[in-house]
Amino acid sequence: MRERISKFLSEHEDLYLILISTLIGVLAGYGNYIFRYLIGFIQRIFYGSDSEYFLEVLQKVSLLKIVFVPAIGGLIVGIIALIFKSAKGHGVPDVMKVIALNRSISPFVAVVKTVSSAITLGTGGSAGREGPIVQIGAALGSGIGKIFKFSSARMKSAIAAGAAGGLAATFNAPIGGAMFAAEVLLGEFGIKTFSPIIISSVIATVISRALLGNDVTFFAPPYELKNPVELLFYIILGVWCAFVGVIFIKTFYYFEEKFENISIPKFLKPALGGLLLGIIGLFVKEVMGVGYDTIDDILYGKAPFLLVFLLIFLKMIATSFTLASGGSGGLFVPSLFIGAASGGFIGTVFNYLFPSVTAGSGAYGLVAMSAMLAATMRAPLTAILIIFEITGNYQIILPLMLSTIIANIAANALEKESIFTWILTKQGIKINKGAEEQIMSSIKVKDVMLTDITFFNEDTHFKEILEGIKNAKHIYYPVLNREGYLVGMLSLDDIKGVLFEEGLEDIVVAGEICTKKGLIYVSPEDTLSTALKKLGIKDLGAVPVVEEENGNLKLKGLLRRSDIILAYNKAVMQFMENK
């Protein structure tokens, strides 16, 4: 029976795709529901209420709870992280890494991430639900892929579909969730990869709406473009958001490095981060928790002007204390929060200076939420679609698109890495490359180059060259000048041109027949990926390895194409063993 089903599904690829994607979407939708319920449950234990209006909850609790509950939550997460490393962090980079390296995620990660993130958020941690639910959904999708023994390509699609379903369910935004998976996680929009993502997003959203309702995430104020001149202000807004977004990226990873270097047990670091957050919360409660209610206040102009300005930077610090210390949560909503505050601040200034041609501060706050996502994530299409979906406001679309694209371009000029890829790049992982390219980029020329090589001086006679190549281990020979610096390369083709000419053995020298013009070489610190590209320029079999000394080339070795292939094969075998 099982064989018949497998045969039927293999013959009906499209039906198979729909069924698997639907299953992943159902799991992601219920995963989001359980995650949300668990956050409320933990919040009720520590604060006596599971209300999503967290700011109102904090107004009714003691100052001691504000200070110490986040620290207690951090301590619990720190202890969990001693056993399960996947408990900490903001999730999305881990999913990107898995997809880039053609790996899978243990379904158990979904359980660990659900618990640890719920504890962080339920105890008031300054983070979002979206990063964890992306990792939870991805783990569920990976689990399905393992059950059905998916190939690497299908596993990527399953992981991305689970992540898309999770994000779509928590934001109630199926288009934005699908676009996030395609734009950020996969980096491609092929129909075969995009179809399961869309199906999963739709199904997960349907499940979420059935269980949690069909409310928009943020209640955006009404908006209309008063004057075309106002678009100039939205361009300025885009540049401002790029600047703030880059500060957020650098601030977050600055604190992460500082927490890594603190000489205390690892499990205490999230507790320290929670304590520092609680101290800030004593004075500015708005930085604690997910922050949806504060975002709504900013969008409707209810938050004081000075507070809105302070929240831009205090939220950065609060989020860094929570997540950079080892807590568990997402960076999506903090980016939205910082964007709303950045837009609310500059929008108030614009509206004060030019009241006749500008909308209220809430419109700028709304647009800045999208611009900030683009500045931090470098995913402008996802940012535009998510903000459009979660607010349901079409009137804002023109300034939304303009500011978002400007923010994306400007942020990329200021900082090449996004808030997700920064840490991966530090680990030597370029997420836009495949596993093969990752392997080639991870090996240095100095690790595989040949150092015991045959070389000739410029004035070496042809007769001596013929004697020298008899026992050589290679067929390309560096040629050096009297100072010992590389000036050319001699190949068998060069030698053949003289070999059958009689009487030249004692006349022709290496410097006369070697190739000097357009000499191609690599350094010991170059990667095999770089070396292979240089070999391909002239379809060479080997290149000299040199170090520059005062404008001269000091020979260090020789890199053959065969050396690259051998090193690559060894690395692939090791990679497969570790999968």
C-alpha positions as MATLAB code, in Angstrom:
seq = 'MRERISKFLSEHEDLYLILISTLIGVLAGYGNYIFRYLIGFIQRIFYGSDSEYFLEVLQKVSLLKIVFVPAIGGLIVGIIALIFKSAKGHGVPDVMKVIALNRSISPFVAVVKTVSSAITLGTGGSAGREGPIVQIGAALGSGIGKIFKFSSARMKSAIAAGAAGGLAATFNAPIGGAMFAAEVLLGEFGIKTFSPIIISSVIATVISRALLGNDVTFFAPPYELKNPVELLFYIILGVWCAFVGVIFIKTFYYFEEKFENISIPKFLKPALGGLLLGIIGLFVKEVMGVGYDTIDDILYGKAPFLLVFLLIFLKMIATSFTLASGGSGGLFVPSLFIGAASGGFIGTVFNYLFPSVTAGSGAYGLVAMSAMLAATMRAPLTAILIIFEITGNYQIILPLMLSTIIANIAANALEKESIFTWILTKQGIKINKGAEEQIMSSIKVKDVMLTDITFFNEDTHFKEILEGIKNAKHIYYPVLNREGYLVGMLSLDDIKGVLFEEGLEDIVVAGEICTKKGLIYVSPEDTLSTALKKLGIKDLGAVPVVEEENGNLKLKGLLRRSDIILAYNKAVMQFMENK';
ca = [
       0.000    0.000    0.000;
       2.779    2.390    0.967;
       4.630    1.615   -2.265;
       1.515    2.292   -4.302;
       1.005    5.652   -2.593;
       4.666    6.590   -3.139;
       4.439    5.603   -6.799;
       1.209    7.571   -7.252;
       2.685   10.701   -5.669;
       5.899   10.448   -7.688;
       3.802   10.329  -10.860;
       1.764   13.352   -9.754;
       4.441   15.834   -8.687;
       2.110   18.825   -8.445;
      -0.352   17.022   -6.187;
       2.520   15.806   -4.010;
       3.801   19.380   -3.714;
       0.388   20.715   -2.708;
      -0.179   18.028   -0.065;
       3.234   18.461    1.569;
       3.020   22.268    1.501;
      -0.456   22.106    3.017;
       0.786   19.860    5.804;
       3.668   22.221    6.546;
       1.277   25.187    6.555;
      -1.058   23.437    9.012;
       1.833   22.661   11.351;
       3.174   26.227   11.114;
      -0.294   27.655   11.845;
      -0.774   25.503   14.927;
       2.849   26.110   15.927;
       2.145   29.836   15.957;
      -1.000   29.312   18.039;
       0.811   27.192   20.640;
       3.678   29.696   20.762;
       1.326   32.629   21.300;
      -0.611   30.727   23.960;
       2.585   29.805   25.807;
       3.762   33.440   25.837;
       0.457   34.478   27.404;
       0.618   31.608   29.890;
       4.093   32.596   31.113;
       3.157   36.271   31.219;
       0.148   35.383   33.361;
       2.377   33.464   35.791;
       4.824   36.327   36.279;
       2.643   39.409   35.805;
      -0.854   38.142   36.580;
      -2.254   38.931   33.116;
      -1.899   37.570   29.590;
      -3.118   40.792   27.940;
      -1.270   41.828   24.778;
      -1.513   45.428   25.994;
       1.661   44.848   27.947;
       2.213   48.493   28.808;
      -1.074   48.517   30.739;
      -0.019   45.340   32.549;
       3.266   46.940   33.640;
       1.421   49.947   35.044;
      -0.247   47.659   37.600;
       2.739   45.622   38.832;
       5.402   46.454   41.417;
       8.718   48.023   40.507;
      10.497   44.914   41.784;
       8.742   42.810   39.162;
       9.698   45.227   36.416;
      13.366   44.952   37.404;
      13.729   41.294   38.340;
      11.212   39.300   36.258;
      13.152   39.813   32.985;
      16.301   38.706   34.842;
      14.540   35.559   36.077;
      13.381   34.820   32.545;
      16.935   35.332   31.287;
      18.301   32.975   33.918;
      15.857   30.217   32.923;
      16.707   30.646   29.230;
      20.416   30.657   30.089;
      20.077   27.334   31.888;
      18.100   25.844   28.978;
      20.818   27.076   26.567;
      23.445   25.114   28.536;
      21.687   21.950   27.362;
      20.239   23.116   24.024;
      22.268   25.731   22.113;
      19.321   26.469   19.830;
      17.465   28.021   22.790;
      19.163   31.396   22.421;
      19.361   33.901   19.591;
      16.969   35.487   17.143;
      16.492   32.512   14.848;
      16.551   33.863   11.302;
      20.355   33.693   10.758;
      20.300   30.048   11.837;
      17.667   29.267    9.216;
      19.606   31.194    6.562;
      22.756   29.271    7.462;
      21.012   25.913    7.196;
      19.592   26.752    3.762;
      22.906   28.151    2.486;
      24.802   25.025    3.538;
      22.165   22.512    2.354;
      21.532   21.170    5.828;
      18.414   20.353    7.824;
      17.040   21.398   11.204;
      16.107   18.993   13.968;
      12.346   19.143   14.650;
      13.283   19.268   18.320;
      14.484   22.833   17.688;
      10.817   23.801   17.307;
      10.108   22.632   20.858;
      13.201   24.247   22.387;
      12.687   27.547   20.538;
       9.005   27.672   21.463;
       9.759   27.285   25.163;
      12.822   29.538   25.381;
      11.319   32.364   23.312;
       8.025   32.178   25.183;
       9.926   32.550   28.465;
      11.915   35.548   27.175;
       8.847   37.314   25.788;
       6.492   36.262   28.589;
       8.827   37.746   31.213;
       9.023   41.102   29.407;
      12.053   40.672   27.160;
      12.461   43.363   24.520;
      12.120   41.253   21.381;
       9.600   40.033   18.832;
       7.660   36.843   18.166;
       8.486   36.720   14.472;
      12.121   35.549   14.531;
      11.398   32.529   16.739;
       8.297   31.522   14.797;
      10.349   31.619   11.578;
      12.792   29.151   13.139;
       9.968   27.079   14.626;
       8.201   26.859   11.257;
      11.484   26.064    9.503;
      12.182   23.243   11.968;
       8.704   21.805   11.371;
       9.208   21.996    7.607;
      12.591   20.322    7.949;
      11.003   17.573   10.038;
       8.503   16.876    7.262;
      11.373   16.807    4.787;
      13.192   14.212    6.868;
      10.107   12.017    7.175;
       9.618   11.986    3.408;
      13.392   11.764    2.729;
      13.576   14.938    0.662;
      16.515   15.778   -1.569;
      18.608   18.864   -0.739;
      16.588   21.028   -3.137;
      13.252   19.875   -1.725;
      14.541   20.238    1.829;
      15.335   23.897    1.135;
      11.793   24.417   -0.117;
      10.310   22.631    2.916;
      12.342   24.718    5.365;
      11.460   27.949    3.562;
       7.780   26.943    3.391;
       7.710   26.320    7.138;
       9.387   29.656    7.844;
       6.983   31.469    5.513;
       3.997   29.806    7.153;
       5.191   30.777   10.613;
       5.744   34.422    9.705;
       2.498   34.639    7.731;
       0.540   33.204   10.670;
       1.997   35.500   13.326;
       1.644   38.652   11.204;
      -1.628   37.590    9.527;
       0.190   38.434    6.280;
       0.396   35.527    3.786;
       1.935   37.577    0.962;
       4.562   39.131    3.216;
       5.424   35.771    4.746;
       5.884   34.180    1.329;
       7.960   37.093    0.076;
      10.192   36.969    3.159;
      11.023   33.321    2.565;
      11.769   33.907   -1.111;
      13.640   37.205   -0.773;
      15.536   36.739    2.495;
      15.907   32.991    3.005;
      16.141   31.581   -0.521;
      17.097   34.650   -2.538;
      15.137   33.370   -5.548;
      11.610   33.442   -6.994;
      11.439   30.316   -9.170;
       7.972   28.839   -9.526;
       9.066   25.450   -8.143;
      10.421   27.015   -4.954;
       7.814   29.774   -4.654;
       4.730   27.555   -5.036;
       5.129   25.549   -1.788;
       5.971   28.769    0.062;
       2.734   30.417   -1.076;
       0.632   27.355   -0.259;
       2.149   27.035    3.208;
       1.700   30.770    3.900;
      -1.955   30.712    2.886;
      -2.795   27.584    4.889;
      -0.922   28.806    7.979;
      -2.729   32.146    7.805;
      -6.115   30.428    7.478;
      -5.338   28.301   10.561;
      -4.170   31.352   12.499;
      -7.253   33.384   11.578;
      -9.518   30.514   12.599;
      -7.822   30.220   15.999;
      -6.864   33.821   16.774;
      -9.173   35.971   14.656;
      -8.670   38.105   11.558;
      -7.603   41.399   13.124;
      -4.935   43.594   11.554;
      -1.681   43.672   13.490;
      -1.493   47.473   13.735;
      -4.318   49.982   13.552;
      -2.961   52.510   11.092;
      -4.366   56.055   11.005;
      -6.154   57.272    7.834;
      -3.799   58.833    5.292;
      -3.806   60.774    2.048;
      -1.036   62.479    0.080;
      -1.774   66.172    0.588;
       0.743   67.508   -1.898;
       3.212   65.873   -4.342;
       5.942   68.002   -2.717;
       5.554   65.798    0.357;
       7.305   62.985   -1.496;
      10.559   64.918   -0.975;
      10.078   64.538    2.772;
       9.593   60.794    2.327;
      12.930   60.626    0.503;
      14.544   62.315    3.506;
      12.691   59.861    5.732;
      14.218   56.960    3.797;
      17.744   58.301    4.286;
      17.054   58.946    7.989;
      15.791   55.375    8.451;
      18.877   54.005    6.700;
      21.095   55.928    9.105;
      19.130   54.757   12.169;
      18.929   51.183   10.844;
      22.704   50.935   10.451;
      23.139   52.299   13.981;
      20.794   49.545   15.201;
      22.805   46.836   13.420;
      26.116   48.098   14.804;
      24.674   48.647   18.285;
      23.231   45.160   18.472;
      26.444   43.395   17.458;
      28.553   45.723   19.601;
      26.632   44.572   22.669;
      26.760   40.960   21.509;
      30.559   41.155   21.403;
      30.655   42.804   24.821;
      28.455   40.119   26.372;
      30.627   37.409   24.796;
      33.702   38.902   26.466;
      32.183   39.275   29.947;
      33.921   36.862   32.322;
      30.880   35.278   33.948;
      29.256   31.867   33.367;
      27.336   31.772   30.077;
      24.018   30.886   31.702;
      24.153   34.106   33.764;
      24.567   36.414   30.770;
      20.863   36.406   29.718;
      19.984   37.094   33.357;
      22.345   40.098   33.357;
      20.778   41.299   30.126;
      17.314   40.930   31.659;
      18.376   42.860   34.763;
      19.769   45.730   32.669;
      16.534   45.763   30.661;
      14.520   45.918   33.885;
      16.529   48.916   35.088;
      15.699   50.783   31.867;
      12.085   49.653   32.263;
      11.904   51.385   35.641;
      12.129   54.719   33.834;
      10.731   53.895   30.375;
       8.335   50.927   30.494;
       7.636   51.247   26.767;
      10.865   49.439   25.868;
       9.770   46.197   27.522;
       7.855   43.408   25.825;
       6.938   43.086   22.167;
       5.710   46.685   22.008;
       2.667   46.516   19.711;
       0.663   48.837   21.960;
       3.428   51.454   21.999;
       3.682   51.296   18.207;
      -0.063   51.976   17.992;
       0.349   54.988   20.312;
       3.112   56.379   18.089;
       1.083   55.857   14.905;
      -1.848   57.752   16.383;
       0.325   60.538   17.781;
      -0.474   59.710   21.409;
       3.145   59.362   22.557;
       4.998   62.524   23.714;
       7.488   63.972   21.229;
      10.566   63.670   23.487;
       9.645   60.114   24.481;
       9.320   59.101   20.829;
      12.837   60.397   20.148;
      14.280   58.588   23.175;
      12.541   55.347   22.230;
      14.517   55.195   18.972;
      17.729   54.557   20.869;
      16.430   53.055   24.087;
      14.686   50.283   22.138;
      17.974   49.488   20.382;
      19.725   49.156   23.733;
      16.864   47.254   25.379;
      16.691   44.753   22.509;
      20.462   44.354   22.595;
      20.362   43.663   26.338;
      17.711   40.992   25.769;
      19.024   39.182   22.694;
      22.742   39.976   22.511;
      23.107   38.606   26.036;
      21.670   35.241   24.973;
      17.917   35.686   25.296;
      15.556   34.251   22.714;
      13.350   36.358   20.476;
      13.106   38.131   17.153;
      14.448   41.359   15.630;
      11.463   41.937   13.335;
       9.244   43.849   15.736;
      12.093   45.795   17.371;
      12.921   47.012   13.854;
       9.270   47.966   13.335;
       9.226   49.691   16.737;
      12.398   51.682   16.013;
      11.019   52.521   12.578;
       7.731   53.798   14.010;
       9.601   55.935   16.544;
      12.025   57.261   13.908;
       9.190   58.154   11.563;
       7.014   59.554   14.337;
       9.849   61.833   15.444;
      10.816   63.205   12.032;
       7.165   63.337   10.937;
       6.350   65.590   13.886;
       9.187   67.898   12.858;
       8.009   67.999    9.222;
       4.409   68.580   10.252;
       5.435   71.425   12.568;
       7.548   73.144    9.898;
       5.274   72.489    6.895;
       1.745   71.840    8.213;
      -0.016   72.683    4.951;
       1.727   70.068    2.797;
       2.472   67.189    5.199;
       0.433   64.428    6.774;
       0.438   63.735   10.505;
       3.353   62.096   12.279;
       1.585   58.726   12.274;
       1.823   58.494    8.469;
       5.573   58.970    8.653;
       5.769   56.442   11.467;
       3.916   53.888    9.353;
       6.100   54.443    6.285;
       9.244   54.376    8.423;
       8.323   50.913    9.727;
       8.734   49.569    6.202;
      11.834   51.668    5.549;
      13.434   50.395    8.753;
      12.787   46.773    7.814;
      14.470   47.439    4.474;
      17.401   49.172    6.181;
      17.981   46.360    8.665;
      16.934   43.266    6.658;
      17.764   44.471    3.087;
      14.496   43.018    1.860;
      12.482   45.945    0.448;
       9.759   43.877   -1.236;
       9.090   41.967    1.981;
       9.016   45.224    3.955;
       6.534   46.906    1.612;
       4.200   43.917    1.441;
       4.244   43.183    5.178;
       3.420   46.763    6.178;
       0.738   46.949    3.513;
      -0.819   43.689    4.682;
      -0.651   44.199    8.438;
      -2.183   47.667    8.205;
      -4.563   47.147    5.287;
      -3.952   50.762    4.195;
      -3.534   51.104    0.418;
      -3.448   54.907    0.411;
       0.020   54.881    1.934;
       1.550   52.696   -0.804;
       3.306   55.410   -2.879;
       5.350   57.014   -0.065;
       5.794   53.537    1.407;
       7.492   52.267   -1.753;
       9.591   55.393   -2.204;
      10.980   55.579    1.340;
      11.586   51.848    1.522;
      13.666   51.699   -1.654;
      15.646   54.807   -0.657;
      16.307   53.321    2.794;
      17.450   50.036    1.260;
      19.886   51.740   -1.136;
      21.257   54.156    1.461;
      21.669   51.487    4.153;
      23.510   49.233    1.715;
      25.901   52.102    0.959;
      26.568   52.597    4.684;
      26.787   48.907    5.699;
      26.944   45.956    3.306;
      25.570   43.406    5.756;
      22.008   43.150    7.044;
      21.119   42.525   10.671;
      20.711   38.846    9.725;
      23.815   38.350    7.562;
      26.276   40.303    9.720;
      26.902   37.432   12.108;
      26.990   34.872    9.254;
      29.606   36.878    7.382;
      31.662   37.010   10.567;
      31.542   33.190   10.537;
      32.712   33.150    6.909;
      29.303   32.244    5.471;
      28.004   34.134    2.431;
      24.326   33.273    2.223;
      24.046   34.171   -1.476;
      26.438   31.342   -2.347;
      25.637   27.658   -2.610;
      27.279   24.935   -0.572;
      29.891   24.306   -3.302;
      30.888   27.961   -3.366;
      30.935   28.039    0.427;
      33.445   25.181    0.436;
      35.673   26.794   -2.184;
      35.599   30.087   -0.316;
      36.530   28.457    2.981;
      39.894   27.046    1.812;
      42.984   29.256    1.434;
      45.551   28.896   -1.349;
      48.344   28.514    1.228;
      46.678   25.341    2.544;
      46.927   23.444   -0.756;
      49.683   25.092   -2.819;
      52.781   23.180   -3.913;
      55.963   24.507   -2.291;
      58.502   21.986   -3.617;
      58.595   23.362   -7.143;
      60.898   23.594  -10.128;
      61.684   27.111  -11.291;
      64.231   28.730  -13.628;
      66.171   31.960  -13.756;
      65.812   34.332  -16.694;
      69.263   33.419  -17.988;
      68.829   29.638  -17.692;
      69.686   28.057  -21.074;
      67.187   25.861  -22.878;
      69.405   22.797  -22.438;
      69.260   23.214  -18.634;
      65.512   23.736  -18.816;
      65.062   20.364  -20.524;
      67.121   18.709  -17.820;
      65.168   20.508  -15.070;
      61.710   19.443  -16.214;
      62.538   15.726  -16.325;
      61.889   15.214  -12.610;
      59.452   18.112  -12.088;
      56.080   17.439  -10.414;
      54.289   19.995  -12.559;
      54.168   21.372  -16.108;
      54.174   25.123  -15.403;
      57.468   26.675  -14.293;
      58.005   30.099  -12.681;
      60.806   32.237  -14.096;
      62.736   34.542  -11.745;
      65.050   37.493  -12.342;
      68.487   37.924  -10.781;
      66.942   39.421   -7.617;
      64.816   36.321   -7.180;
      61.480   37.918   -8.085;
      58.906   36.396  -10.430;
      58.911   37.855  -13.937;
      57.198   35.169  -16.018;
      55.812   31.657  -16.414;
      57.115   28.902  -18.670;
      54.764   26.174  -19.920;
      55.207   23.060  -22.033;
      53.650   24.913  -24.952;
      56.446   27.504  -24.721;
      59.018   24.705  -24.635;
      57.505   22.897  -27.626;
      58.045   25.963  -29.778;
      61.834   25.603  -29.378;
      62.201   21.868  -28.776;
      62.503   20.862  -32.434;
      64.676   23.773  -33.495;
      68.269   22.488  -33.780;
      71.209   24.451  -32.409;
      69.193   26.595  -29.971;
      69.893   24.629  -26.783;
      72.804   26.868  -25.767;
      71.417   30.091  -27.228;
      67.806   30.441  -26.058;
      67.237   31.315  -22.369;
      64.118   31.071  -20.192;
      63.526   34.832  -20.151;
      63.132   34.849  -23.948;
      60.456   32.178  -24.259;
      58.430   32.529  -21.053;
      55.134   34.399  -20.808;
      55.590   37.805  -19.175;
      52.749   39.937  -20.457;
      49.442   39.659  -18.569;
      50.937   37.414  -15.907;
      48.241   35.906  -13.666;
      49.034   35.037  -10.045;
      47.421   34.560   -6.627;
      48.460   35.245   -3.035;
      48.644   32.670   -0.220;
      45.662   34.342    1.501;
      43.380   34.108   -1.530;
      40.604   31.511   -1.470;
      40.338   28.625   -3.894;
      37.231   30.288   -5.295;
      39.287   33.351   -6.252;
      42.115   31.202   -7.612;
      39.763   29.135   -9.763;
      38.318   32.291  -11.326;
      41.817   33.508  -12.177;
      42.749   30.139  -13.682;
      39.663   30.381  -15.852;
      40.689   33.711  -17.389;
      43.175   31.967  -19.719;
      42.204   28.371  -19.002;
      45.481   27.754  -17.181;
      46.496   24.562  -15.420;
      48.466   26.341  -12.681;
      49.288   29.807  -11.355;
      52.225   31.052   -9.283;
      51.582   31.967   -5.651;
      53.340   35.187   -4.688;
      53.609   37.874   -2.056;
      54.234   41.462   -3.095;
      57.436   43.129   -1.841;
      57.898   46.785   -2.799;
      56.159   46.271   -6.114;
      57.945   43.003   -6.859;
      56.527   39.465   -6.750;
      58.166   37.080   -4.273;
      57.510   33.457   -5.264;
      55.936   31.327   -2.518;
      54.620   28.327   -4.385;
      52.544   27.005   -7.247;
      48.817   26.244   -7.286;
      47.651   23.621   -9.768;
      44.089   23.051  -10.916;
      44.449   19.440   -9.759;
      45.329   20.667   -6.250;
      42.077   22.627   -6.147;
      40.001   19.650   -7.283;
      41.631   17.351   -4.721;
      41.120   19.833   -1.874;
      37.497   20.388   -2.919;
      36.741   16.657   -2.999;
      38.230   16.168    0.465;
      36.208   19.095    1.834;
      32.993   17.769    0.276;
      33.526   14.369    1.879;
      34.086   16.012    5.257;
      31.031   18.229    4.727;
      28.833   15.218    3.934;
      30.080   13.368    7.012;
      29.128   16.326    9.219;
      25.644   16.823    7.752;
];
